[in-house]
Amino acid sequence: MFASGIVALIVGFLILFGWPDTANWLLGLELGFNFLTTGVALILLGRALQDPVLSASGTMMSSK
């Protein structure tokens, strides 16, 4: 999500200064990149939550 924010800021400044004539494709590119990076971040978060939690001794902890 950090990369998405950085790219959004850069593209926002490019649009603000009128390069390249604030074309519609540039807005679509930014939106597509935002969707892509947010989706990857959510998939990785979901996978991280599915992993079992290990205790300090290295054994699997019970969720009971």
PDB file of N, CA, C and O in Angstrom:
ATOM      1  N   MET A   1       0.821  -1.185   0.000  1.00  0.00           N
ATOM      2  CA  MET A   1       0.000   0.000   0.000  1.00  0.00           C
ATOM      3  C   MET A   1       0.873   1.260   0.000  1.00  0.00           C
ATOM      4  O   MET A   1       0.455   2.316  -0.473  1.00  0.00           O
ATOM      5  N   PHE A   2       2.076   1.132   0.531  1.00  0.00           N
ATOM      6  CA  PHE A   2       2.993   2.255   0.541  1.00  0.00           C
ATOM      7  C   PHE A   2       3.352   2.660  -0.884  1.00  0.00           C
ATOM      8  O   PHE A   2       3.378   3.844  -1.217  1.00  0.00           O
ATOM      9  N   ALA A   3       3.629   1.651  -1.728  1.00  0.00           N
ATOM     10  CA  ALA A   3       3.987   1.933  -3.122  1.00  0.00           C
ATOM     11  C   ALA A   3       2.826   2.603  -3.848  1.00  0.00           C
ATOM     12  O   ALA A   3       3.039   3.497  -4.667  1.00  0.00           O
ATOM     13  N   SER A   4       1.617   2.182  -3.557  1.00  0.00           N
ATOM     14  CA  SER A   4       0.439   2.783  -4.173  1.00  0.00           C
ATOM     15  C   SER A   4       0.317   4.255  -3.795  1.00  0.00           C
ATOM     16  O   SER A   4      -0.010   5.092  -4.637  1.00  0.00           O
ATOM     17  N   GLY A   5       0.578   4.568  -2.538  1.00  0.00           N
ATOM     18  CA  GLY A   5       0.513   5.956  -2.088  1.00  0.00           C
ATOM     19  C   GLY A   5       1.563   6.833  -2.744  1.00  0.00           C
ATOM     20  O   GLY A   5       1.288   7.969  -3.131  1.00  0.00           O
ATOM     21  N   ILE A   6       2.776   6.294  -2.866  1.00  0.00           N
ATOM     22  CA  ILE A   6       3.861   7.050  -3.503  1.00  0.00           C
ATOM     23  C   ILE A   6       3.526   7.337  -4.966  1.00  0.00           C
ATOM     24  O   ILE A   6       3.686   8.464  -5.436  1.00  0.00           O
ATOM     25  N   VAL A   7       3.061   6.311  -5.684  1.00  0.00           N
ATOM     26  CA  VAL A   7       2.717   6.493  -7.093  1.00  0.00           C
ATOM     27  C   VAL A   7       1.551   7.468  -7.234  1.00  0.00           C
ATOM     28  O   VAL A   7       1.542   8.284  -8.155  1.00  0.00           O
ATOM     29  N   ALA A   8       0.577   7.396  -6.342  1.00  0.00           N
ATOM     30  CA  ALA A   8      -0.557   8.319  -6.395  1.00  0.00           C
ATOM     31  C   ALA A   8      -0.089   9.765  -6.211  1.00  0.00           C
ATOM     32  O   ALA A   8      -0.578  10.666  -6.893  1.00  0.00           O
ATOM     33  N   LEU A   9       0.846   9.987  -5.299  1.00  0.00           N
ATOM     34  CA  LEU A   9       1.377  11.339  -5.101  1.00  0.00           C
ATOM     35  C   LEU A   9       2.134  11.837  -6.340  1.00  0.00           C
ATOM     36  O   LEU A   9       1.954  12.980  -6.761  1.00  0.00           O
ATOM     37  N   ILE A  10       2.962  10.994  -6.909  1.00  0.00           N
ATOM     38  CA  ILE A  10       3.738  11.381  -8.091  1.00  0.00           C
ATOM     39  C   ILE A  10       2.808  11.701  -9.252  1.00  0.00           C
ATOM     40  O   ILE A  10       2.963  12.728  -9.914  1.00  0.00           O
ATOM     41  N   VAL A  11       1.848  10.827  -9.497  1.00  0.00           N
ATOM     42  CA  VAL A  11       0.921  11.053 -10.601  1.00  0.00           C
ATOM     43  C   VAL A  11       0.045  12.270 -10.322  1.00  0.00           C
ATOM     44  O   VAL A  11      -0.295  13.017 -11.240  1.00  0.00           O
ATOM     45  N   GLY A  12      -0.319  12.471  -9.065  1.00  0.00           N
ATOM     46  CA  GLY A  12      -1.090  13.658  -8.701  1.00  0.00           C
ATOM     47  C   GLY A  12      -0.347  14.945  -9.017  1.00  0.00           C
ATOM     48  O   GLY A  12      -0.935  15.892  -9.538  1.00  0.00           O
ATOM     49  N   PHE A  13       0.947  14.984  -8.703  1.00  0.00           N
ATOM     50  CA  PHE A  13       1.744  16.166  -9.040  1.00  0.00           C
ATOM     51  C   PHE A  13       1.873  16.346 -10.544  1.00  0.00           C
ATOM     52  O   PHE A  13       1.839  17.472 -11.041  1.00  0.00           O
ATOM     53  N   LEU A  14       2.021  15.237 -11.278  1.00  0.00           N
ATOM     54  CA  LEU A  14       2.088  15.340 -12.738  1.00  0.00           C
ATOM     55  C   LEU A  14       0.794  15.913 -13.302  1.00  0.00           C
ATOM     56  O   LEU A  14       0.821  16.745 -14.209  1.00  0.00           O
ATOM     57  N   ILE A  15      -0.337  15.468 -12.766  1.00  0.00           N
ATOM     58  CA  ILE A  15      -1.625  15.984 -13.223  1.00  0.00           C
ATOM     59  C   ILE A  15      -1.770  17.454 -12.834  1.00  0.00           C
ATOM     60  O   ILE A  15      -2.265  18.260 -13.622  1.00  0.00           O
ATOM     61  N   LEU A  16      -1.343  17.800 -11.631  1.00  0.00           N
ATOM     62  CA  LEU A  16      -1.434  19.179 -11.153  1.00  0.00           C
ATOM     63  C   LEU A  16      -0.661  20.137 -12.060  1.00  0.00           C
ATOM     64  O   LEU A  16      -1.126  21.240 -12.347  1.00  0.00           O
ATOM     65  N   PHE A  17       0.501  19.714 -12.500  1.00  0.00           N
ATOM     66  CA  PHE A  17       1.330  20.581 -13.342  1.00  0.00           C
ATOM     67  C   PHE A  17       1.003  20.449 -14.832  1.00  0.00           C
ATOM     68  O   PHE A  17       1.669  21.054 -15.671  1.00  0.00           O
ATOM     69  N   GLY A  18      -0.029  19.653 -15.159  1.00  0.00           N
ATOM     70  CA  GLY A  18      -0.519  19.605 -16.534  1.00  0.00           C
ATOM     71  C   GLY A  18       0.265  18.744 -17.490  1.00  0.00           C
ATOM     72  O   GLY A  18       0.168  18.936 -18.702  1.00  0.00           O
ATOM     73  N   TRP A  19       1.049  17.788 -16.984  1.00  0.00           N
ATOM     74  CA  TRP A  19       1.775  16.914 -17.891  1.00  0.00           C
ATOM     75  C   TRP A  19       1.155  15.545 -17.867  1.00  0.00           C
ATOM     76  O   TRP A  19       0.876  15.096 -16.756  1.00  0.00           O
ATOM     77  N   PRO A  20       0.912  14.858 -18.870  1.00  0.00           N
ATOM     78  CA  PRO A  20       0.831  15.263 -20.277  1.00  0.00           C
ATOM     79  C   PRO A  20      -0.594  15.689 -20.614  1.00  0.00           C
ATOM     80  O   PRO A  20      -1.411  14.874 -21.042  1.00  0.00           O
ATOM     81  N   ASP A  21      -0.872  16.921 -20.425  1.00  0.00           N
ATOM     82  CA  ASP A  21      -2.193  17.506 -20.676  1.00  0.00           C
ATOM     83  C   ASP A  21      -3.301  16.780 -19.915  1.00  0.00           C
ATOM     84  O   ASP A  21      -4.437  16.694 -20.380  1.00  0.00           O
ATOM     85  N   THR A  22      -2.947  16.258 -18.731  1.00  0.00           N
ATOM     86  CA  THR A  22      -3.864  15.536 -17.836  1.00  0.00           C
ATOM     87  C   THR A  22      -4.781  14.594 -18.607  1.00  0.00           C
ATOM     88  O   THR A  22      -6.006  14.679 -18.524  1.00  0.00           O
ATOM     89  N   ALA A  23      -4.157  13.703 -19.352  1.00  0.00           N
ATOM     90  CA  ALA A  23      -4.879  12.760 -20.200  1.00  0.00           C
ATOM     91  C   ALA A  23      -5.673  11.765 -19.355  1.00  0.00           C
ATOM     92  O   ALA A  23      -5.293  11.437 -18.231  1.00  0.00           O
ATOM     93  N   ASN A  24      -6.773  11.300 -19.917  1.00  0.00           N
ATOM     94  CA  ASN A  24      -7.613  10.325 -19.224  1.00  0.00           C
ATOM     95  C   ASN A  24      -6.877   9.017 -18.976  1.00  0.00           C
ATOM     96  O   ASN A  24      -7.114   8.350 -17.969  1.00  0.00           O
ATOM     97  N   TRP A  25      -5.980   8.647 -19.895  1.00  0.00           N
ATOM     98  CA  TRP A  25      -5.268   7.382 -19.709  1.00  0.00           C
ATOM     99  C   TRP A  25      -4.383   7.424 -18.477  1.00  0.00           C
ATOM    100  O   TRP A  25      -4.141   6.392 -17.851  1.00  0.00           O
ATOM    101  N   LEU A  26      -3.897   8.610 -18.120  1.00  0.00           N
ATOM    102  CA  LEU A  26      -3.057   8.728 -16.936  1.00  0.00           C
ATOM    103  C   LEU A  26      -3.864   8.483 -15.664  1.00  0.00           C
ATOM    104  O   LEU A  26      -3.386   7.841 -14.729  1.00  0.00           O
ATOM    105  N   LEU A  27      -5.075   8.992 -15.640  1.00  0.00           N
ATOM    106  CA  LEU A  27      -5.952   8.739 -14.497  1.00  0.00           C
ATOM    107  C   LEU A  27      -6.303   7.249 -14.397  1.00  0.00           C
ATOM    108  O   LEU A  27      -6.346   6.689 -13.302  1.00  0.00           O
ATOM    109  N   GLY A  28      -6.549   6.624 -15.532  1.00  0.00           N
ATOM    110  CA  GLY A  28      -6.842   5.194 -15.547  1.00  0.00           C
ATOM    111  C   GLY A  28      -5.651   4.364 -15.105  1.00  0.00           C
ATOM    112  O   GLY A  28      -5.811   3.355 -14.418  1.00  0.00           O
ATOM    113  N   LEU A  29      -4.462   4.783 -15.496  1.00  0.00           N
ATOM    114  CA  LEU A  29      -3.248   4.083 -15.082  1.00  0.00           C
ATOM    115  C   LEU A  29      -3.072   4.157 -13.569  1.00  0.00           C
ATOM    116  O   LEU A  29      -2.749   3.158 -12.928  1.00  0.00           O
ATOM    117  N   GLU A  30      -3.283   5.330 -13.007  1.00  0.00           N
ATOM    118  CA  GLU A  30      -3.159   5.493 -11.557  1.00  0.00           C
ATOM    119  C   GLU A  30      -4.194   4.643 -10.828  1.00  0.00           C
ATOM    120  O   GLU A  30      -3.872   3.974  -9.846  1.00  0.00           O
ATOM    121  N   LEU A  31      -5.422   4.666 -11.301  1.00  0.00           N
ATOM    122  CA  LEU A  31      -6.474   3.880 -10.660  1.00  0.00           C
ATOM    123  C   LEU A  31      -6.179   2.382 -10.767  1.00  0.00           C
ATOM    124  O   LEU A  31      -6.364   1.638  -9.804  1.00  0.00           O
ATOM    125  N   GLY A  32      -5.725   1.949 -11.930  1.00  0.00           N
ATOM    126  CA  GLY A  32      -5.380   0.534 -12.110  1.00  0.00           C
ATOM    127  C   GLY A  32      -4.243   0.101 -11.213  1.00  0.00           C
ATOM    128  O   GLY A  32      -4.290  -0.988 -10.641  1.00  0.00           O
ATOM    129  N   PHE A  33      -3.216   0.934 -11.076  1.00  0.00           N
ATOM    130  CA  PHE A  33      -2.100   0.603 -10.193  1.00  0.00           C
ATOM    131  C   PHE A  33      -2.558   0.559  -8.743  1.00  0.00           C
ATOM    132  O   PHE A  33      -2.111  -0.290  -7.971  1.00  0.00           O
ATOM    133  N   ASN A  34      -3.444   1.466  -8.373  1.00  0.00           N
ATOM    134  CA  ASN A  34      -3.969   1.486  -7.016  1.00  0.00           C
ATOM    135  C   ASN A  34      -4.742   0.195  -6.729  1.00  0.00           C
ATOM    136  O   ASN A  34      -4.550  -0.421  -5.680  1.00  0.00           O
ATOM    137  N   PHE A  35      -5.609  -0.214  -7.651  1.00  0.00           N
ATOM    138  CA  PHE A  35      -6.352  -1.462  -7.478  1.00  0.00           C
ATOM    139  C   PHE A  35      -5.414  -2.658  -7.382  1.00  0.00           C
ATOM    140  O   PHE A  35      -5.618  -3.546  -6.554  1.00  0.00           O
ATOM    141  N   LEU A  36      -4.400  -2.682  -8.217  1.00  0.00           N
ATOM    142  CA  LEU A  36      -3.455  -3.796  -8.231  1.00  0.00           C
ATOM    143  C   LEU A  36      -2.697  -3.907  -6.915  1.00  0.00           C
ATOM    144  O   LEU A  36      -2.638  -4.986  -6.325  1.00  0.00           O
ATOM    145  N   THR A  37      -2.117  -2.804  -6.449  1.00  0.00           N
ATOM    146  CA  THR A  37      -1.324  -2.864  -5.229  1.00  0.00           C
ATOM    147  C   THR A  37      -2.193  -3.102  -3.994  1.00  0.00           C
ATOM    148  O   THR A  37      -1.768  -3.795  -3.070  1.00  0.00           O
ATOM    149  N   THR A  38      -3.400  -2.541  -3.965  1.00  0.00           N
ATOM    150  CA  THR A  38      -4.304  -2.796  -2.845  1.00  0.00           C
ATOM    151  C   THR A  38      -4.734  -4.262  -2.827  1.00  0.00           C
ATOM    152  O   THR A  38      -4.806  -4.876  -1.762  1.00  0.00           O
ATOM    153  N   GLY A  39      -5.014  -4.814  -3.987  1.00  0.00           N
ATOM    154  CA  GLY A  39      -5.400  -6.219  -4.070  1.00  0.00           C
ATOM    155  C   GLY A  39      -4.284  -7.157  -3.613  1.00  0.00           C
ATOM    156  O   GLY A  39      -4.534  -8.114  -2.879  1.00  0.00           O
ATOM    157  N   VAL A  40      -3.062  -6.884  -4.046  1.00  0.00           N
ATOM    158  CA  VAL A  40      -1.923  -7.705  -3.623  1.00  0.00           C
ATOM    159  C   VAL A  40      -1.724  -7.596  -2.114  1.00  0.00           C
ATOM    160  O   VAL A  40      -1.456  -8.599  -1.453  1.00  0.00           O
ATOM    161  N   ALA A  41      -1.850  -6.392  -1.564  1.00  0.00           N
ATOM    162  CA  ALA A  41      -1.688  -6.209  -0.121  1.00  0.00           C
ATOM    163  C   ALA A  41      -2.761  -6.974   0.651  1.00  0.00           C
ATOM    164  O   ALA A  41      -2.464  -7.579   1.680  1.00  0.00           O
ATOM    165  N   LEU A  42      -3.998  -6.954   0.171  1.00  0.00           N
ATOM    166  CA  LEU A  42      -5.072  -7.672   0.860  1.00  0.00           C
ATOM    167  C   LEU A  42      -4.898  -9.189   0.755  1.00  0.00           C
ATOM    168  O   LEU A  42      -5.193  -9.913   1.706  1.00  0.00           O
ATOM    169  N   ILE A  43      -4.425  -9.668  -0.386  1.00  0.00           N
ATOM    170  CA  ILE A  43      -4.156 -11.107  -0.528  1.00  0.00           C
ATOM    171  C   ILE A  43      -3.057 -11.540   0.433  1.00  0.00           C
ATOM    172  O   ILE A  43      -3.180 -12.572   1.093  1.00  0.00           O
ATOM    173  N   LEU A  44      -1.984 -10.761   0.516  1.00  0.00           N
ATOM    174  CA  LEU A  44      -0.889 -11.100   1.429  1.00  0.00           C
ATOM    175  C   LEU A  44      -1.344 -11.039   2.882  1.00  0.00           C
ATOM    176  O   LEU A  44      -0.926 -11.862   3.696  1.00  0.00           O
ATOM    177  N   LEU A  45      -2.191 -10.078   3.215  1.00  0.00           N
ATOM    178  CA  LEU A  45      -2.722  -9.992   4.577  1.00  0.00           C
ATOM    179  C   LEU A  45      -3.577 -11.211   4.903  1.00  0.00           C
ATOM    180  O   LEU A  45      -3.471 -11.777   5.991  1.00  0.00           O
ATOM    181  N   GLY A  46      -4.420 -11.612   3.964  1.00  0.00           N
ATOM    182  CA  GLY A  46      -5.250 -12.791   4.164  1.00  0.00           C
ATOM    183  C   GLY A  46      -4.433 -14.059   4.348  1.00  0.00           C
ATOM    184  O   GLY A  46      -4.750 -14.896   5.192  1.00  0.00           O
ATOM    185  N   ARG A  47      -3.379 -14.196   3.552  1.00  0.00           N
ATOM    186  CA  ARG A  47      -2.515 -15.374   3.688  1.00  0.00           C
ATOM    187  C   ARG A  47      -1.764 -15.357   5.007  1.00  0.00           C
ATOM    188  O   ARG A  47      -1.555 -16.410   5.610  1.00  0.00           O
ATOM    189  N   ALA A  48      -1.356 -14.187   5.464  1.00  0.00           N
ATOM    190  CA  ALA A  48      -0.637 -14.084   6.739  1.00  0.00           C
ATOM    191  C   ALA A  48      -1.550 -14.449   7.898  1.00  0.00           C
ATOM    192  O   ALA A  48      -1.096 -15.032   8.882  1.00  0.00           O
ATOM    193  N   LEU A  49      -2.815 -14.119   7.797  1.00  0.00           N
ATOM    194  CA  LEU A  49      -3.751 -14.443   8.875  1.00  0.00           C
ATOM    195  C   LEU A  49      -4.096 -15.922   8.921  1.00  0.00           C
ATOM    196  O   LEU A  49      -4.549 -16.411   9.956  1.00  0.00           O
ATOM    197  N   GLN A  50      -3.892 -16.646   7.829  1.00  0.00           N
ATOM    198  CA  GLN A  50      -4.177 -18.074   7.797  1.00  0.00           C
ATOM    199  C   GLN A  50      -3.048 -18.914   8.379  1.00  0.00           C
ATOM    200  O   GLN A  50      -3.276 -20.064   8.756  1.00  0.00           O
ATOM    201  N   ASP A  51      -1.833 -18.372   8.462  1.00  0.00           N
ATOM    202  CA  ASP A  51      -0.702 -19.124   8.989  1.00  0.00           C
ATOM    203  C   ASP A  51      -0.890 -19.380  10.482  1.00  0.00           C
ATOM    204  O   ASP A  51      -1.353 -18.500  11.207  1.00  0.00           O
ATOM    205  N   PRO A  52      -0.533 -20.580  10.946  1.00  0.00           N
ATOM    206  CA  PRO A  52      -0.654 -20.859  12.378  1.00  0.00           C
ATOM    207  C   PRO A  52       0.328 -20.019  13.186  1.00  0.00           C
ATOM    208  O   PRO A  52       1.423 -19.698  12.724  1.00  0.00           O
ATOM    209  N   VAL A  53      -0.081 -19.678  14.377  1.00  0.00           N
ATOM    210  CA  VAL A  53       0.759 -18.876  15.258  1.00  0.00           C
ATOM    211  C   VAL A  53       1.660 -19.814  16.046  1.00  0.00           C
ATOM    212  O   VAL A  53       1.189 -20.797  16.618  1.00  0.00           O
ATOM    213  N   LEU A  54       2.956 -19.516  16.077  1.00  0.00           N
ATOM    214  CA  LEU A  54       3.911 -20.333  16.822  1.00  0.00           C
ATOM    215  C   LEU A  54       4.260 -19.645  18.129  1.00  0.00           C
ATOM    216  O   LEU A  54       4.354 -18.419  18.194  1.00  0.00           O
ATOM    217  N   SER A  55       4.450 -20.443  19.163  1.00  0.00           N
ATOM    218  CA  SER A  55       4.863 -19.879  20.443  1.00  0.00           C
ATOM    219  C   SER A  55       6.372 -19.660  20.428  1.00  0.00           C
ATOM    220  O   SER A  55       7.040 -19.981  19.445  1.00  0.00           O
ATOM    221  N   ALA A  56       6.903 -19.121  21.504  1.00  0.00           N
ATOM    222  CA  ALA A  56       8.342 -18.844  21.585  1.00  0.00           C
ATOM    223  C   ALA A  56       9.152 -20.133  21.560  1.00  0.00           C
ATOM    224  O   ALA A  56      10.307 -20.126  21.135  1.00  0.00           O
ATOM    225  N   SER A  57       8.561 -21.246  22.012  1.00  0.00           N
ATOM    226  CA  SER A  57       9.280 -22.523  22.032  1.00  0.00           C
ATOM    227  C   SER A  57       9.269 -23.200  20.673  1.00  0.00           C
ATOM    228  O   SER A  57       9.944 -24.213  20.487  1.00  0.00           O
ATOM    229  N   GLY A  58       8.519 -22.666  19.722  1.00  0.00           N
ATOM    230  CA  GLY A  58       8.480 -23.244  18.398  1.00  0.00           C
ATOM    231  C   GLY A  58       7.369 -24.253  18.196  1.00  0.00           C
ATOM    232  O   GLY A  58       7.257 -24.843  17.122  1.00  0.00           O
ATOM    233  N   THR A  59       6.547 -24.459  19.208  1.00  0.00           N
ATOM    234  CA  THR A  59       5.426 -25.374  19.067  1.00  0.00           C
ATOM    235  C   THR A  59       4.165 -24.588  18.707  1.00  0.00           C
ATOM    236  O   THR A  59       4.058 -23.393  18.984  1.00  0.00           O
ATOM    237  N   MET A  60       3.242 -25.269  18.100  1.00  0.00           N
ATOM    238  CA  MET A  60       2.017 -24.609  17.666  1.00  0.00           C
ATOM    239  C   MET A  60       1.124 -24.316  18.870  1.00  0.00           C
ATOM    240  O   MET A  60       0.905 -25.176  19.722  1.00  0.00           O
ATOM    241  N   MET A  61       0.616 -23.088  18.923  1.00  0.00           N
ATOM    242  CA  MET A  61      -0.260 -22.707  20.023  1.00  0.00           C
ATOM    243  C   MET A  61      -1.690 -23.090  19.704  1.00  0.00           C
ATOM    244  O   MET A  61      -2.106 -23.044  18.546  1.00  0.00           O
ATOM    245  N   SER A  62      -2.432 -23.462  20.707  1.00  0.00           N
ATOM    246  CA  SER A  62      -3.830 -23.780  20.551  1.00  0.00           C
ATOM    247  C   SER A  62      -4.654 -22.509  20.585  1.00  0.00           C
ATOM    248  O   SER A  62      -4.343 -21.579  21.329  1.00  0.00           O
ATOM    249  N   SER A  63      -5.705 -22.470  19.780  1.00  0.00           N
ATOM    250  CA  SER A  63      -6.568 -21.284  19.768  1.00  0.00           C
ATOM    251  C   SER A  63      -7.725 -21.429  20.740  1.00  0.00           C
ATOM    252  O   SER A  63      -8.616 -20.580  20.757  1.00  0.00           O
ATOM    253  N   LYS A  64      -7.737 -22.480  21.549  1.00  0.00           N
ATOM    254  CA  LYS A  64      -8.831 -22.721  22.513  1.00  0.00           C
ATOM    255  C   LYS A  64      -8.652 -21.938  23.771  1.00  0.00           C
ATOM    256  O   LYS A  64      -9.481 -22.028  24.677  1.00  0.00           O
TER     257      LYS A  64
END
